[in-house]
Amino acid sequence: MFVLELTYIAPVERVEAALAEHIAWLDAHYASGVFIASGRKVPRDGGIIIAIGDDRSKIEEIVESDPFSVAGVCEYSVTEFVATKTSPPLEHYRQELPS
């Protein structure tokens, strides 16, 4: 599983200009099952996406295709983690530690 942290590096007006394309990109990755949660940070200086998968290079490809990345309005930090505990509604996403 991955935590994708976006940090805006451009004025919010430039972020807003790419927002519709970014939302369509999010929707496509929700539909494919890769994204399970996302939202703006408070204060609004970026966002967070929770993604599932075990191939970091695939997640990095997805990040690079974000219209925000393409427009140069944000930078990403990608953190991989193993979700060994979850709430009951999220138990489907629970993972085992690698041996």
Contacts in CASP RR format, 6 or more apart in sequence:
PFRMAT RR
TARGET T0000
AUTHOR 0000-0000-0000
METHOD contacts of the structure
MODEL  1
MFVLELTYIAPVERVEAALAEHIAWLDAHYASGVFIASGRKVPRDGGIII
AIGDDRSKIEEIVESDPFSVAGVCEYSVTEFVATKTSPPLEHYRQELPS
1 50 0 8 1.000
1 51 0 8 1.000
1 52 0 8 1.000
1 53 0 8 1.000
1 80 0 8 1.000
1 81 0 8 1.000
1 82 0 8 1.000
1 83 0 8 1.000
1 93 0 8 1.000
1 95 0 8 1.000
2 50 0 8 1.000
2 51 0 8 1.000
2 52 0 8 1.000
2 53 0 8 1.000
2 56 0 8 1.000
2 59 0 8 1.000
2 78 0 8 1.000
2 79 0 8 1.000
2 80 0 8 1.000
2 81 0 8 1.000
3 48 0 8 1.000
3 49 0 8 1.000
3 50 0 8 1.000
3 51 0 8 1.000
3 78 0 8 1.000
3 79 0 8 1.000
3 81 0 8 1.000
4 48 0 8 1.000
4 49 0 8 1.000
4 50 0 8 1.000
4 51 0 8 1.000
4 59 0 8 1.000
4 63 0 8 1.000
4 76 0 8 1.000
4 77 0 8 1.000
4 78 0 8 1.000
4 79 0 8 1.000
5 41 0 8 1.000
5 46 0 8 1.000
5 47 0 8 1.000
5 48 0 8 1.000
5 76 0 8 1.000
5 77 0 8 1.000
5 78 0 8 1.000
5 79 0 8 1.000
6 41 0 8 1.000
6 46 0 8 1.000
6 47 0 8 1.000
6 48 0 8 1.000
6 49 0 8 1.000
6 66 0 8 1.000
6 68 0 8 1.000
6 74 0 8 1.000
6 75 0 8 1.000
6 76 0 8 1.000
7 45 0 8 1.000
7 46 0 8 1.000
7 47 0 8 1.000
7 74 0 8 1.000
7 75 0 8 1.000
7 76 0 8 1.000
7 77 0 8 1.000
8 15 0 8 1.000
8 44 0 8 1.000
8 45 0 8 1.000
8 46 0 8 1.000
8 73 0 8 1.000
8 74 0 8 1.000
9 72 0 8 1.000
9 73 0 8 1.000
9 74 0 8 1.000
9 75 0 8 1.000
10 71 0 8 1.000
10 72 0 8 1.000
10 73 0 8 1.000
10 74 0 8 1.000
12 44 0 8 1.000
14 71 0 8 1.000
14 73 0 8 1.000
15 68 0 8 1.000
15 73 0 8 1.000
15 74 0 8 1.000
17 71 0 8 1.000
18 67 0 8 1.000
18 68 0 8 1.000
18 70 0 8 1.000
18 71 0 8 1.000
18 73 0 8 1.000
21 67 0 8 1.000
22 66 0 8 1.000
22 67 0 8 1.000
22 68 0 8 1.000
24 67 0 8 1.000
25 65 0 8 1.000
25 66 0 8 1.000
25 67 0 8 1.000
26 35 0 8 1.000
26 38 0 8 1.000
26 49 0 8 1.000
29 35 0 8 1.000
29 51 0 8 1.000
29 62 0 8 1.000
30 36 0 8 1.000
33 52 0 8 1.000
34 51 0 8 1.000
34 52 0 8 1.000
34 53 0 8 1.000
34 59 0 8 1.000
34 62 0 8 1.000
35 49 0 8 1.000
35 50 0 8 1.000
35 51 0 8 1.000
35 52 0 8 1.000
36 50 0 8 1.000
36 51 0 8 1.000
36 52 0 8 1.000
36 93 0 8 1.000
37 48 0 8 1.000
37 49 0 8 1.000
37 50 0 8 1.000
38 47 0 8 1.000
38 48 0 8 1.000
38 49 0 8 1.000
38 50 0 8 1.000
39 47 0 8 1.000
39 48 0 8 1.000
39 49 0 8 1.000
40 46 0 8 1.000
40 47 0 8 1.000
41 47 0 8 1.000
41 48 0 8 1.000
46 74 0 8 1.000
51 59 0 8 1.000
51 62 0 8 1.000
52 93 0 8 1.000
53 59 0 8 1.000
56 78 0 8 1.000
56 80 0 8 1.000
59 78 0 8 1.000
60 78 0 8 1.000
63 69 0 8 1.000
63 76 0 8 1.000
63 78 0 8 1.000
66 74 0 8 1.000
66 76 0 8 1.000
68 74 0 8 1.000
69 76 0 8 1.000
82 95 0 8 1.000
82 96 0 8 1.000
82 97 0 8 1.000
82 98 0 8 1.000
83 90 0 8 1.000
83 93 0 8 1.000
83 94 0 8 1.000
83 95 0 8 1.000
84 94 0 8 1.000
84 95 0 8 1.000
84 96 0 8 1.000
84 97 0 8 1.000
85 94 0 8 1.000
86 93 0 8 1.000
86 94 0 8 1.000
END
